[in-house]
Amino acid sequence: MRRAAATVAALLLTLTACGGDDSAGGELSGTELDPPFEVSSTPLVDTDGAPYSLTEDTDKDLTLVFFGYIHCPDICQTVMASLATAMTRLDERDRERVDVVYVTTDPARDTGPAIKEYLDHLDPEFVGLTGDLDTIVDVAKPLGVGITQGEKLPSGGYDVTHGTTITGIDADDQGTIYWGEDTSSADFAADIHTLLND
């Protein structure tokens, strides 16, 4: 019952304006999912312009996926910095078994080169994905992440509203765990180590 409730809670976190809150308990900081999220095999596009699927091209034991955008004023930057720092906390053996994938929710502004430059400042090993917005929305939905693009602001920009959870995809291409936006780098690193060595 607790895991079913966690799944429902994850689905309710689909739309937050780069904000929100999540709490988790138990041995892991993240919330384990039973049943797990299904992961779309629909390919997006990596920063080199090549197709990249969250099932076909994720060959590590664990892949962490976050949907965000470069112009996000707050939460996205914090989450990505925490993930980058978490990677530095892992020993080399664990680090080689995990990937971090950043999927833009703002493909109109986040071009492949822009995403690559952004991720290179965090961790050059991170994978960046873009694509058609409708396709990104379709890939995000089974992971409990909703995405909407707001109207233009007086400044000429616009807000992008999106879920802020980070999903862990295992070697069987299932979303088995998610974390909230406020997860620390230490908690990410501890959970990654536990998941890789269970």
N, C-alpha and C positions, 0 to 999 in steps of 0.2 A: 504493500500500500504506500509506504514511504517513497519508494522509487517511482511509482506511478504518479504520485503527487509532485515529485520533482520534475517529471516529464511535462506535466501540465504547467508547472511554474515556469519552466524553460520556454514553453510556447507562448506564455503570457508576456514574456520579455521581448516580444518581437519588435515593438516600435518604441524607441526612446530617442529623444533628440540629443544624441551623444551624452546621455545621462541615465540615471536610474541606479538601482541598488540590487545587490544579490547577496544572499548569505548561504553558507554551506556548512555542513557539519560532518562528523565522522573522522576517519583516519586521513582522508584526502581533503584538501581545501576545496577542490572542485566537486561538482555534483555528478555522481555516476548515473547513467541512464539505463533503465531496463523497462521496456525494450529500448535498444539504441536508436538514434536517429539514422534514417537511411541517407545515403550520400549520393547526390546526383552525379551521373557519369558524363553529363553534358560538358564539353570542353569550353574553357574560356581561352584567353590569349595571354601568354607570358610577355615579359618585357622585351624579348627578342622577336616577338611577333609570331611565335609558334603556338600551336594548340596545346592546352594543358588542362587535363581532367583531374578532379579531386579523387577519382578512383583509379584511373589508368596510369597516371603519372606520379602518384605518391607511393614511392617504393620503400620508404623508411618504416620502421616499426611504429612510429607515432608521428602524426602531422597535426600541428596546431593551426587552426584557421581563424582569421579575424577579418571581418568586413568593416572597412572604414574609408576615410578619404583624407587627402593631404591637407585640405583647407579647414579641416575640423579644428575648432578653436581650443578644444580641451581634452576630452576623453580619449580620442584616438591616439593623440600624441603620448598620453600617459600609458595607455595599454601597450603600445609598440615599444616604448622605452623599457617598460617592465619585462616584456618578452626578450628584448635584446640583452638586458642585464641578466635575466635568468639563464640565457645561453652561456654567459661567461662563468656562471656558478657551477655548470656541469663539468664533470671530468670528460676527457677526450672520448672515451668509449661511449658514454651516454650521448654526447653531442653529435657523434656520427650517426646515431640511430634516430634522430628527430629532425623534422623540418618545420619551419614556420612559413605559412602562406598568408600573404596579405592580399585581399581582394578589394579593389576599389568599389565604392558605392557611388562614385562620381566620375564615370568614364568620360564625360564631356571635357572635364578639366584635367583629369589624371591620365595623361597619355603614358604609353609605355616608357619613353625616356624620362618623364617626370617621376614616375613611380620608381624606376631604377635609381635615379639620383637620390630620392627620398630614402629608399631602403639602404643604399650604400653608406649613408651616414649612421645608420643603426647597426646593420649587420649585412655585409655583402652576400652572405649565404642565404638570406631570406628570399623567398620566391614571391614575386609580385605579379598579380593578374588583373587584367581589364577585360573589356568586351562590350557587347551591346547591353544597355541597361536592362532590357527585358530579360535577357539571358542571365545576367547576374542576379536579378530578382528571383528567377526560377531556380537557380543553384542555391541561393540563400534560404529559400522557404523551407525545404525539408530539414534544415538545420535549426529551425526556430528563429530565424533572423528575418525581420521584415525591413523593407527599404522603400522610402518614398522621397521624391524630390519636390521641394517646396517651390513656391512662386519666386520670381526675381525680387530681390531687395532693392531699395532705393539706391544703394551703392553700386548696383549692377550685378552683384553676386547673388547667391541663393543658398538656402539651408538644405542640407540633406539629412533626413531623419532615418535612423537605422538602429537595429538591435546592436547591443554592445557586448554580447557574450563571445567567448573564445571557445571553439569546439575542438576536442581532441578526436582525431580519426585514427583508428587502429590499423594494424596490418591487414585486417579483413575488410577494410573499407567501410567501417561502420563508425558512426559518431557515438562513442561510448561515454563521454564525459564533457561537461562544459564548466567554464569558470566565469565569474563576474568581472566587471571592469575594474573593480578595486582590488583584485588579487595582486599580492606583492610578488616581486621577482623571487624572493626566497621561497614563497609558497609554490610558485610555478615550478621552480627548480626541484623542490622536494617531491612534488607530485609527479613530475616527469621521471625522476629517478625511480620512484615507487612503481609507476606504471610500466616502465621498461624492464624492471627486474622482478616483477611478480611472476 
